Amino acid sequence: MRIIDVHGHWGPWPFHLDVGDVSLNVELMDRYGIDLQIVSAAEAVVYDAVAGNAALAEVLTNQPRLYGYAVVNPNRLERSAEDLRDCLSTGRFLGAKIHTTYPGVSIGDPLMAETFDMLDEIGVPLLLHTWGKDVSLLPKLLADRINLKVIVGHAGGDAWREAARAAVECDRLYLEHCRTVTDAGRIPFARAAGVPIGQFLFGTDSTLIDPCVSLGVIRDAGFTPDELELVLSKNAEALFRDLPSSE
């Protein structure tokens, strides 16, 4: 069964310096049967979005199984918009990534609304780091931004119940449950709340976290074989239409 990881990373982190080389991405993908991985650059997330995106672009030229997210910094919106378009023009980037913590811009910040306007205009999927109850603000933010689809990274983190309810309210929110703490029942709760199977995606947070953690969460979620195929690959293929076909 094909596996597409929609939440990966490339490059060293300031607190985890032994995971920087792209060879580790590929090694872990091979170990767990992950066919494709969409990654953001650690440098772009924590320090300099434009420089990190440029470094990732170089790496992607020689890694056909990896695709990129261009990290967007809401504090430098005009420059980030220009950079995002440049990255997308390479054909190796499939969407945008925003981390709310490092730039200090929460989901409810007016800067985030302005950034969502820009992303709605460009029309590419967004992987958004979510952690906390402000994830419940997303349906309202997406209501009038009809071209924007958001992957709810970590499915709200500790606010996974609020994230599930938000995904029920808005069909352009996709839950991706990677997290270091594997709270029991996160996915069953979301399903019981009414989140359609088409709004679940698979992500690992690799190389920060070994993919076996997320694979275990998916294994224990009670999906049927057909549902599992949707979660592991088919939903991502529908969301990211430029991904190569499995055929």
C-alpha positions as CSV (number, residue, x, y, z in Angstrom):
1,M,0.0,0.0,0.0
2,R,1.4,3.4,-1.0
3,I,2.3,5.8,1.9
4,I,2.6,9.5,1.5
5,D,3.9,11.5,4.5
6,V,2.5,15.0,4.4
7,H,4.5,16.3,7.4
8,G,8.2,15.9,7.3
9,H,11.3,18.0,7.9
10,W,14.7,18.4,6.4
11,G,17.8,19.9,8.1
12,P,19.2,20.2,11.7
13,W,17.2,21.6,14.5
14,P,18.8,23.7,17.3
15,F,17.7,21.1,19.9
16,H,18.3,18.0,17.8
17,L,21.5,18.4,15.8
18,D,22.0,14.8,14.7
19,V,19.1,14.6,12.3
20,G,20.1,17.1,9.6
21,D,21.2,15.1,6.6
22,V,18.7,14.2,3.9
23,S,20.1,10.7,3.9
24,L,18.2,10.1,7.2
25,N,14.9,11.2,5.6
26,V,15.5,8.5,2.9
27,E,16.7,5.9,5.4
28,L,13.6,6.2,7.5
29,M,11.3,6.3,4.5
30,D,12.9,3.0,3.3
31,R,12.7,1.4,6.7
32,Y,8.9,2.0,7.0
33,G,7.8,1.8,3.4
34,I,7.1,5.5,2.9
35,D,7.0,6.3,-0.8
36,L,6.9,10.1,-0.8
37,Q,7.4,12.8,1.8
38,I,6.6,16.5,1.8
39,V,9.1,18.4,3.9
40,S,9.9,21.9,5.2
41,A,13.4,23.2,6.0
42,A,14.2,23.5,9.7
43,E,16.1,26.7,9.0
44,A,13.1,28.2,7.3
45,V,10.8,27.3,10.3
46,V,13.0,28.5,13.1
47,Y,15.2,31.3,11.7
48,D,15.1,32.5,8.1
49,A,12.2,31.4,5.9
50,V,13.6,32.7,2.6
51,A,17.1,31.3,3.2
52,G,15.8,28.0,4.4
53,N,13.5,27.6,1.5
54,A,16.3,28.2,-0.9
55,A,18.5,25.6,0.8
56,L,15.7,23.1,0.6
57,A,15.2,23.8,-3.1
58,E,18.8,22.7,-3.7
59,V,18.2,19.5,-1.9
60,L,15.0,18.7,-3.7
61,T,16.7,18.8,-7.1
62,N,18.4,15.4,-6.3
63,Q,15.7,13.8,-4.2
64,P,12.7,12.6,-6.4
65,R,10.9,11.1,-3.4
66,L,10.9,14.4,-1.5
67,Y,8.7,17.5,-2.2
68,G,8.7,20.8,-0.4
69,Y,6.6,23.2,1.6
70,A,7.8,26.8,1.3
71,V,7.7,28.2,4.8
72,V,5.8,31.5,5.1
73,N,6.6,34.1,7.8
74,P,3.5,36.3,8.4
75,N,5.7,39.0,9.8
76,R,7.3,39.4,6.4
77,L,4.2,38.8,4.3
78,E,5.2,40.6,1.1
79,R,8.6,38.9,0.9
80,S,7.1,35.5,1.8
81,A,4.5,35.8,-0.9
82,E,7.2,36.5,-3.5
83,D,9.3,33.7,-2.2
84,L,6.4,31.2,-2.2
85,R,5.6,31.9,-5.8
86,D,9.3,31.4,-6.7
87,C,9.4,28.1,-4.9
88,L,6.2,26.9,-6.5
89,S,7.6,27.7,-10.0
90,T,10.3,25.1,-9.5
91,G,7.7,22.3,-9.6
92,R,9.3,20.8,-6.5
93,F,7.2,22.6,-3.9
94,L,3.6,21.7,-3.4
95,G,2.3,24.1,-0.7
96,A,3.1,26.4,2.2
97,K,4.0,25.9,5.8
98,I,3.4,28.2,8.7
99,H,4.6,27.5,12.2
100,T,2.8,29.7,14.7
101,T,5.3,29.5,17.6
102,Y,8.6,30.6,16.0
103,P,7.3,33.8,14.3
104,G,5.1,34.5,17.3
105,V,1.9,34.8,15.2
106,S,-1.1,32.9,16.6
107,I,-4.1,31.7,14.6
108,G,-6.2,34.6,15.8
109,D,-3.6,37.3,15.0
110,P,-4.6,39.8,12.3
111,L,-1.3,39.0,10.5
112,M,-2.5,35.4,10.1
113,A,-5.7,36.6,8.5
114,E,-3.7,38.6,6.1
115,T,-1.5,35.6,5.3
116,F,-4.5,33.5,4.7
117,D,-5.7,36.1,2.2
118,M,-2.5,35.7,0.3
119,L,-2.6,31.9,0.4
120,D,-6.2,31.9,-0.7
121,E,-5.2,34.0,-3.7
122,I,-2.3,31.7,-4.7
123,G,-4.5,28.6,-4.0
124,V,-2.1,26.0,-2.6
125,P,-2.5,23.8,0.5
126,L,-1.2,25.0,3.8
127,L,0.4,22.9,6.5
128,L,-0.3,24.8,9.7
129,H,1.3,24.0,13.0
130,T,-1.5,23.9,15.6
131,W,-1.3,23.5,19.3
132,G,-4.0,24.8,21.6
133,K,-7.6,25.7,21.5
134,D,-7.3,28.5,19.0
135,V,-7.5,25.8,16.4
136,S,-11.3,26.3,16.8
137,L,-10.9,29.6,15.0
138,L,-10.0,28.0,11.7
139,P,-13.5,27.4,10.3
140,K,-14.3,31.0,10.5
141,L,-11.0,32.0,8.9
142,L,-11.6,29.7,6.0
143,A,-15.3,30.6,5.5
144,D,-14.7,33.3,2.9
145,R,-11.3,32.0,1.7
146,I,-12.8,29.3,-0.5
147,N,-9.5,28.4,-2.3
148,L,-7.6,27.6,0.8
149,K,-7.2,24.1,2.2
150,V,-5.4,23.7,5.6
151,I,-3.7,20.6,7.0
152,V,-4.1,20.9,10.7
153,G,-0.6,19.9,11.8
154,H,-0.6,17.7,14.9
155,A,-4.4,17.9,14.8
156,G,-4.4,20.6,17.4
157,G,-1.8,19.0,19.6
158,D,-3.3,19.0,23.1
159,A,-6.6,20.4,21.6
160,W,-7.3,17.4,19.4
161,R,-11.0,17.5,20.4
162,E,-11.4,21.1,19.3
163,A,-9.5,20.3,16.1
164,A,-11.9,17.4,15.3
165,R,-14.9,19.6,15.9
166,A,-13.4,22.3,13.6
167,A,-12.9,19.7,10.8
168,V,-16.5,18.7,11.1
169,E,-17.5,22.3,10.7
170,C,-15.2,22.9,7.6
171,D,-14.5,20.4,4.9
172,R,-11.3,22.2,3.9
173,L,-9.6,21.3,7.2
174,Y,-7.6,18.0,7.1
175,L,-6.4,16.3,10.3
176,E,-2.9,15.0,10.6
177,H,-2.2,13.4,13.9
178,C,1.6,13.2,14.3
179,R,2.7,14.0,17.9
180,T,5.3,12.9,20.4
181,V,2.5,12.1,22.9
182,T,0.2,9.4,21.5
183,D,-3.0,10.2,23.4
184,A,-5.3,7.2,23.1
185,G,-8.5,7.7,21.1
186,R,-7.6,10.8,19.1
187,I,-8.7,9.4,15.8
188,P,-11.7,7.4,17.0
189,F,-12.9,10.6,18.7
190,A,-12.6,12.5,15.5
191,R,-14.5,9.8,13.6
192,A,-17.2,9.6,16.2
193,A,-17.5,13.4,16.0
194,G,-18.3,13.1,12.3
195,V,-15.0,13.9,10.5
196,P,-15.3,12.4,7.1
197,I,-12.6,9.8,6.1
198,G,-11.5,12.1,3.3
199,Q,-10.2,14.6,5.8
200,F,-7.6,12.4,7.4
201,L,-4.0,12.5,6.3
202,F,-0.8,10.7,7.4
203,G,2.2,12.6,8.7
204,T,5.1,11.7,10.9
205,D,7.1,14.8,11.9
206,S,10.2,12.9,10.7
207,T,13.0,13.3,11.1
208,L,12.3,14.9,14.6
209,I,10.2,11.8,15.4
210,D,10.6,8.3,14.2
211,P,7.8,7.4,11.8
212,C,7.0,4.3,13.7
213,V,5.1,6.5,16.2
214,S,2.6,7.8,13.7
215,L,2.4,4.4,12.0
216,G,1.4,2.9,15.3
217,V,-1.3,5.5,15.8
218,I,-2.7,4.8,12.4
219,R,-2.5,1.0,12.9
220,D,-4.5,1.3,16.2
221,A,-7.2,3.6,14.8
222,G,-9.5,0.9,13.5
223,F,-9.5,1.8,9.8
224,T,-10.7,-0.7,7.3
225,P,-8.3,-1.6,4.4
226,D,-10.1,0.8,2.1
227,E,-10.1,3.6,4.7
228,L,-6.4,3.0,5.4
229,E,-5.5,3.5,1.7
230,L,-7.4,6.8,1.7
231,V,-5.6,8.0,4.9
232,L,-2.1,6.8,3.8
233,S,-2.1,8.0,0.2
234,K,-5.4,8.6,-1.7
235,N,-6.5,11.7,0.3
236,A,-3.0,13.3,-0.1
237,E,-3.1,12.5,-3.9
238,A,-6.4,14.3,-4.1
239,L,-5.2,17.3,-2.1
240,F,-1.7,17.6,-3.8
241,R,-2.6,17.1,-7.5
242,D,1.0,17.5,-8.7
243,L,2.2,14.4,-6.8
244,P,3.4,11.7,-9.1
245,S,0.9,8.9,-9.8
246,S,1.5,5.5,-8.2
247,E,0.9,3.9,-11.6
